[in-house]
Amino acid sequence: MDRFSSPAHFKNKAFFEAYFSNYIEGTTFEVAEAESIVFDKQIPPARPKDAHDIVGTFEIVSDRGEMRRNPDTFEAFIATLRRRHATMMAQRPEVSPGAFKTVVNRAGDTVFVHPDYVQGTLRHGFALSRDLEPGLRRAIFIMFLVSDVHPFVDGNGRIARIMMNSELVAAEQSTIIVPTVFREDYVLSLRALTRRHRPAPLVQALARARCFSHLDFSKYPAVLVELTQKNWFREPDDAKIVEL
């Protein structure tokens, strides 16, 4: 169970979730810049779409009511997935916010599910997820399902992590943040399952991430210092995460 439940904790943790989830995907800002974007509504003129990606992600994950919505039917699941994607990518009309892809997408050597099979694959995966215990197990499965199908033109990693954390919020469990320093552990564990059908690394990585993400975020200045001391903002090649 999540020991921390204050509104300040939820809002501040949502900020860092949005910040790091976008950083992983290449939407990089200094944390002070992201603070101004999210809390002061200061959109940098040179990068308005990148800024709105963070704002859109934060809008979803900071809404406790939205994150508690746990679809119990496939139709509700699809509607929730598309609505959240539309919110997150609202300022990027070129990627068709909320609409499933119409052409095959890939990342390196990985070719994702063909557009013709997106809904069918999601339907089958959603049915399988109902057999899993609510909480971490189901959350990891849902995250991988969305990530591996890659149903949208862009924003798939971010929406997959949103869906994962929504499962955790609905189960009153601590949400997961993947900080910059842990990016390679996370990405390599995803590849292990996608390319070599090895689920253990992903389960272990996300279970570990949930442990080190279970902090009290209620006092923003204090938690910013703590995350800095624990190397959350460092690049994976330069440091290792401090988990004590």
Secondary structure as UniProt FT lines:
FT   HELIX           7..24
FT   TURN            25..26
FT   HELIX           31..39
FT   TURN            45..46
FT   HELIX           48..61
FT   HELIX           64..68
FT   HELIX           74..88
FT   TURN            89..91
FT   HELIX           93..95
FT   TURN            97..98
FT   STRAND          106..107
FT   TURN            108..109
FT   STRAND          110..111
FT   HELIX           115..117
FT   HELIX           118..129
FT   TURN            130..131
FT   TURN            134..135
FT   HELIX           136..149
FT   HELIX           156..170
FT   TURN            171..172
FT   HELIX           180..182
FT   HELIX           183..196
FT   HELIX           200..213
FT   HELIX           220..229
FT   TURN            230..233
FT   TURN            236..238
//
